[in-house]
Amino acid sequence: MLPSPSRRKENHKQEGPRITREKRTVLLMLRIYCHHHTLEMNSHSENRSEQYGLCPSCAELLAYAWKRLTYCRFGERKTTCERCAVHCYKQDKRDAIKLVMREVGPKMLVKHPIVALRHVWDNLRAPEGGK
């Protein structure tokens, strides 16, 4: 008997240090992006999430990115999503996260230099496991 789809997915959950670090990086980037856009557009600051201090659209993007990281088929052996051979994001979410990274990347070097440098290092290192 095959396990149910939800149980099969649970077996592929990734919560190791590499995935946790990626999740933290995405959260920090989205906080900077959301705060920056709050200064430009008042509507962006309405209904902020209590848990992460993000507007609904940024909170939705965070949840989407975290879910993708949690179930990444490469797990702890993953490179950065930019270098991945498998594009698991829907096109609209991929465009949104690229915009966030493009705008926030340089700011990360000032606001969170260690996190930014680790992300750059992860992007430069050779992928493990033949990926």
Rosetta constraint file for C-alpha pairs under 8 A:
AtomPair CA 3 CA 7 HARMONIC 5.87 0.50
AtomPair CA 3 CA 8 HARMONIC 6.01 0.50
AtomPair CA 4 CA 8 HARMONIC 6.21 0.50
AtomPair CA 5 CA 9 HARMONIC 6.22 0.50
AtomPair CA 6 CA 10 HARMONIC 6.29 0.50
AtomPair CA 7 CA 11 HARMONIC 6.49 0.50
AtomPair CA 8 CA 12 HARMONIC 6.95 0.50
AtomPair CA 9 CA 13 HARMONIC 6.64 0.50
AtomPair CA 9 CA 71 HARMONIC 7.50 0.50
AtomPair CA 12 CA 71 HARMONIC 6.01 0.50
AtomPair CA 12 CA 72 HARMONIC 7.94 0.50
AtomPair CA 12 CA 73 HARMONIC 7.32 0.50
AtomPair CA 13 CA 70 HARMONIC 5.51 0.50
AtomPair CA 13 CA 71 HARMONIC 5.09 0.50
AtomPair CA 13 CA 72 HARMONIC 7.77 0.50
AtomPair CA 14 CA 19 HARMONIC 6.75 0.50
AtomPair CA 14 CA 69 HARMONIC 7.32 0.50
AtomPair CA 14 CA 70 HARMONIC 4.84 0.50
AtomPair CA 14 CA 71 HARMONIC 5.85 0.50
AtomPair CA 14 CA 72 HARMONIC 6.85 0.50
AtomPair CA 14 CA 75 HARMONIC 5.60 0.50
AtomPair CA 14 CA 76 HARMONIC 7.50 0.50
AtomPair CA 15 CA 19 HARMONIC 5.85 0.50
AtomPair CA 15 CA 20 HARMONIC 6.22 0.50
AtomPair CA 15 CA 70 HARMONIC 6.35 0.50
AtomPair CA 16 CA 20 HARMONIC 6.12 0.50
AtomPair CA 16 CA 75 HARMONIC 7.79 0.50
AtomPair CA 16 CA 76 HARMONIC 6.40 0.50
AtomPair CA 17 CA 21 HARMONIC 6.01 0.50
AtomPair CA 17 CA 76 HARMONIC 7.48 0.50
AtomPair CA 18 CA 22 HARMONIC 6.30 0.50
AtomPair CA 18 CA 75 HARMONIC 7.94 0.50
AtomPair CA 18 CA 76 HARMONIC 5.45 0.50
AtomPair CA 19 CA 23 HARMONIC 6.18 0.50
AtomPair CA 19 CA 69 HARMONIC 6.31 0.50
AtomPair CA 19 CA 70 HARMONIC 7.05 0.50
AtomPair CA 19 CA 75 HARMONIC 6.96 0.50
AtomPair CA 19 CA 76 HARMONIC 6.42 0.50
AtomPair CA 20 CA 24 HARMONIC 6.25 0.50
AtomPair CA 21 CA 25 HARMONIC 6.22 0.50
AtomPair CA 22 CA 26 HARMONIC 6.28 0.50
AtomPair CA 22 CA 69 HARMONIC 7.67 0.50
AtomPair CA 22 CA 119 HARMONIC 7.96 0.50
AtomPair CA 23 CA 27 HARMONIC 6.22 0.50
AtomPair CA 23 CA 65 HARMONIC 7.77 0.50
AtomPair CA 23 CA 66 HARMONIC 5.95 0.50
AtomPair CA 23 CA 69 HARMONIC 7.19 0.50
AtomPair CA 24 CA 28 HARMONIC 6.17 0.50
AtomPair CA 25 CA 29 HARMONIC 6.15 0.50
AtomPair CA 25 CA 115 HARMONIC 6.63 0.50
AtomPair CA 25 CA 116 HARMONIC 7.83 0.50
AtomPair CA 25 CA 119 HARMONIC 7.84 0.50
AtomPair CA 26 CA 30 HARMONIC 6.09 0.50
AtomPair CA 26 CA 62 HARMONIC 7.07 0.50
AtomPair CA 26 CA 65 HARMONIC 7.60 0.50
AtomPair CA 27 CA 31 HARMONIC 6.15 0.50
AtomPair CA 27 CA 62 HARMONIC 6.62 0.50
AtomPair CA 28 CA 32 HARMONIC 6.38 0.50
AtomPair CA 29 CA 33 HARMONIC 6.15 0.50
AtomPair CA 29 CA 100 HARMONIC 7.11 0.50
AtomPair CA 29 CA 101 HARMONIC 7.12 0.50
AtomPair CA 29 CA 104 HARMONIC 6.12 0.50
AtomPair CA 29 CA 105 HARMONIC 7.66 0.50
AtomPair CA 29 CA 108 HARMONIC 7.19 0.50
AtomPair CA 30 CA 34 HARMONIC 5.82 0.50
AtomPair CA 30 CA 54 HARMONIC 7.69 0.50
AtomPair CA 30 CA 58 HARMONIC 6.54 0.50
AtomPair CA 30 CA 62 HARMONIC 7.26 0.50
AtomPair CA 30 CA 100 HARMONIC 6.88 0.50
AtomPair CA 31 CA 35 HARMONIC 6.00 0.50
AtomPair CA 31 CA 52 HARMONIC 7.79 0.50
AtomPair CA 31 CA 53 HARMONIC 7.22 0.50
AtomPair CA 31 CA 54 HARMONIC 6.44 0.50
AtomPair CA 32 CA 36 HARMONIC 6.05 0.50
AtomPair CA 32 CA 104 HARMONIC 6.79 0.50
AtomPair CA 33 CA 37 HARMONIC 6.22 0.50
AtomPair CA 33 CA 100 HARMONIC 6.26 0.50
AtomPair CA 33 CA 103 HARMONIC 7.35 0.50
AtomPair CA 33 CA 104 HARMONIC 6.18 0.50
AtomPair CA 34 CA 38 HARMONIC 6.07 0.50
AtomPair CA 34 CA 44 HARMONIC 7.45 0.50
AtomPair CA 34 CA 45 HARMONIC 7.97 0.50
AtomPair CA 34 CA 54 HARMONIC 6.25 0.50
AtomPair CA 34 CA 55 HARMONIC 6.88 0.50
AtomPair CA 34 CA 58 HARMONIC 6.67 0.50
AtomPair CA 35 CA 39 HARMONIC 6.63 0.50
AtomPair CA 35 CA 54 HARMONIC 7.98 0.50
AtomPair CA 36 CA 40 HARMONIC 6.88 0.50
AtomPair CA 37 CA 41 HARMONIC 5.90 0.50
AtomPair CA 37 CA 44 HARMONIC 6.51 0.50
AtomPair CA 38 CA 42 HARMONIC 5.75 0.50
AtomPair CA 38 CA 43 HARMONIC 7.47 0.50
AtomPair CA 38 CA 44 HARMONIC 5.19 0.50
AtomPair CA 38 CA 45 HARMONIC 5.17 0.50
AtomPair CA 41 CA 45 HARMONIC 7.47 0.50
AtomPair CA 42 CA 46 HARMONIC 7.13 0.50
AtomPair CA 44 CA 55 HARMONIC 6.13 0.50
AtomPair CA 45 CA 54 HARMONIC 7.84 0.50
AtomPair CA 45 CA 55 HARMONIC 5.81 0.50
AtomPair CA 46 CA 55 HARMONIC 6.55 0.50
AtomPair CA 47 CA 55 HARMONIC 6.15 0.50
AtomPair CA 47 CA 56 HARMONIC 6.83 0.50
AtomPair CA 48 CA 53 HARMONIC 5.59 0.50
AtomPair CA 48 CA 54 HARMONIC 5.17 0.50
AtomPair CA 48 CA 55 HARMONIC 4.45 0.50
AtomPair CA 48 CA 56 HARMONIC 6.54 0.50
AtomPair CA 49 CA 53 HARMONIC 4.93 0.50
AtomPair CA 49 CA 54 HARMONIC 5.17 0.50
AtomPair CA 49 CA 55 HARMONIC 6.09 0.50
AtomPair CA 49 CA 56 HARMONIC 6.84 0.50
AtomPair CA 49 CA 59 HARMONIC 7.13 0.50
AtomPair CA 50 CA 54 HARMONIC 7.81 0.50
AtomPair CA 52 CA 59 HARMONIC 7.67 0.50
AtomPair CA 54 CA 58 HARMONIC 5.75 0.50
AtomPair CA 54 CA 59 HARMONIC 5.45 0.50
AtomPair CA 55 CA 59 HARMONIC 6.00 0.50
AtomPair CA 56 CA 60 HARMONIC 6.03 0.50
AtomPair CA 57 CA 61 HARMONIC 6.30 0.50
AtomPair CA 58 CA 62 HARMONIC 6.11 0.50
AtomPair CA 59 CA 63 HARMONIC 6.18 0.50
AtomPair CA 60 CA 64 HARMONIC 6.19 0.50
AtomPair CA 61 CA 65 HARMONIC 6.10 0.50
AtomPair CA 61 CA 93 HARMONIC 7.00 0.50
AtomPair CA 61 CA 96 HARMONIC 7.89 0.50
AtomPair CA 61 CA 97 HARMONIC 7.60 0.50
AtomPair CA 62 CA 66 HARMONIC 6.04 0.50
AtomPair CA 63 CA 67 HARMONIC 6.09 0.50
AtomPair CA 64 CA 68 HARMONIC 6.30 0.50
AtomPair CA 65 CA 69 HARMONIC 6.20 0.50
AtomPair CA 66 CA 70 HARMONIC 5.97 0.50
AtomPair CA 67 CA 71 HARMONIC 6.33 0.50
AtomPair CA 68 CA 72 HARMONIC 5.83 0.50
AtomPair CA 68 CA 88 HARMONIC 7.31 0.50
AtomPair CA 68 CA 89 HARMONIC 7.52 0.50
AtomPair CA 69 CA 75 HARMONIC 7.90 0.50
AtomPair CA 71 CA 75 HARMONIC 7.58 0.50
AtomPair CA 72 CA 78 HARMONIC 8.00 0.50
AtomPair CA 74 CA 78 HARMONIC 5.02 0.50
AtomPair CA 77 CA 127 HARMONIC 6.98 0.50
AtomPair CA 77 CA 128 HARMONIC 5.56 0.50
AtomPair CA 77 CA 129 HARMONIC 6.87 0.50
AtomPair CA 78 CA 84 HARMONIC 7.65 0.50
AtomPair CA 78 CA 127 HARMONIC 6.80 0.50
AtomPair CA 78 CA 128 HARMONIC 7.40 0.50
AtomPair CA 79 CA 83 HARMONIC 6.31 0.50
AtomPair CA 79 CA 84 HARMONIC 6.33 0.50
AtomPair CA 79 CA 122 HARMONIC 6.22 0.50
AtomPair CA 79 CA 123 HARMONIC 6.18 0.50
AtomPair CA 79 CA 125 HARMONIC 7.76 0.50
AtomPair CA 79 CA 126 HARMONIC 7.91 0.50
AtomPair CA 79 CA 127 HARMONIC 5.78 0.50
AtomPair CA 80 CA 84 HARMONIC 6.50 0.50
AtomPair CA 80 CA 119 HARMONIC 7.60 0.50
AtomPair CA 80 CA 122 HARMONIC 6.36 0.50
AtomPair CA 80 CA 123 HARMONIC 5.36 0.50
AtomPair CA 81 CA 87 HARMONIC 7.80 0.50
AtomPair CA 82 CA 123 HARMONIC 7.81 0.50
AtomPair CA 83 CA 123 HARMONIC 7.09 0.50
AtomPair CA 84 CA 131 HARMONIC 7.97 0.50
AtomPair CA 85 CA 131 HARMONIC 7.56 0.50
AtomPair CA 89 CA 93 HARMONIC 6.11 0.50
AtomPair CA 89 CA 94 HARMONIC 5.43 0.50
AtomPair CA 90 CA 94 HARMONIC 6.01 0.50
AtomPair CA 91 CA 95 HARMONIC 6.11 0.50
AtomPair CA 92 CA 96 HARMONIC 6.21 0.50
AtomPair CA 93 CA 97 HARMONIC 6.13 0.50
AtomPair CA 94 CA 98 HARMONIC 6.10 0.50
AtomPair CA 95 CA 99 HARMONIC 6.23 0.50
AtomPair CA 96 CA 100 HARMONIC 6.37 0.50
AtomPair CA 97 CA 101 HARMONIC 6.13 0.50
AtomPair CA 98 CA 102 HARMONIC 5.97 0.50
AtomPair CA 99 CA 103 HARMONIC 6.16 0.50
AtomPair CA 100 CA 104 HARMONIC 5.84 0.50
AtomPair CA 100 CA 105 HARMONIC 7.94 0.50
AtomPair CA 101 CA 105 HARMONIC 5.22 0.50
AtomPair CA 102 CA 106 HARMONIC 7.92 0.50
AtomPair CA 103 CA 107 HARMONIC 7.81 0.50
AtomPair CA 104 CA 108 HARMONIC 6.16 0.50
AtomPair CA 105 CA 109 HARMONIC 7.14 0.50
AtomPair CA 105 CA 116 HARMONIC 7.69 0.50
AtomPair CA 106 CA 110 HARMONIC 7.42 0.50
AtomPair CA 107 CA 111 HARMONIC 6.14 0.50
AtomPair CA 108 CA 112 HARMONIC 5.06 0.50
AtomPair CA 108 CA 113 HARMONIC 6.11 0.50
AtomPair CA 108 CA 115 HARMONIC 7.69 0.50
AtomPair CA 108 CA 116 HARMONIC 5.67 0.50
AtomPair CA 109 CA 113 HARMONIC 4.30 0.50
AtomPair CA 109 CA 114 HARMONIC 7.76 0.50
AtomPair CA 109 CA 116 HARMONIC 5.61 0.50
AtomPair CA 109 CA 117 HARMONIC 7.37 0.50
AtomPair CA 112 CA 116 HARMONIC 6.14 0.50
AtomPair CA 113 CA 117 HARMONIC 6.00 0.50
AtomPair CA 114 CA 118 HARMONIC 6.11 0.50
AtomPair CA 115 CA 119 HARMONIC 6.24 0.50
AtomPair CA 116 CA 120 HARMONIC 6.28 0.50
AtomPair CA 117 CA 121 HARMONIC 6.06 0.50
AtomPair CA 118 CA 122 HARMONIC 6.07 0.50
AtomPair CA 119 CA 123 HARMONIC 6.20 0.50
AtomPair CA 120 CA 124 HARMONIC 6.29 0.50
AtomPair CA 121 CA 125 HARMONIC 6.13 0.50
AtomPair CA 127 CA 131 HARMONIC 5.70 0.50
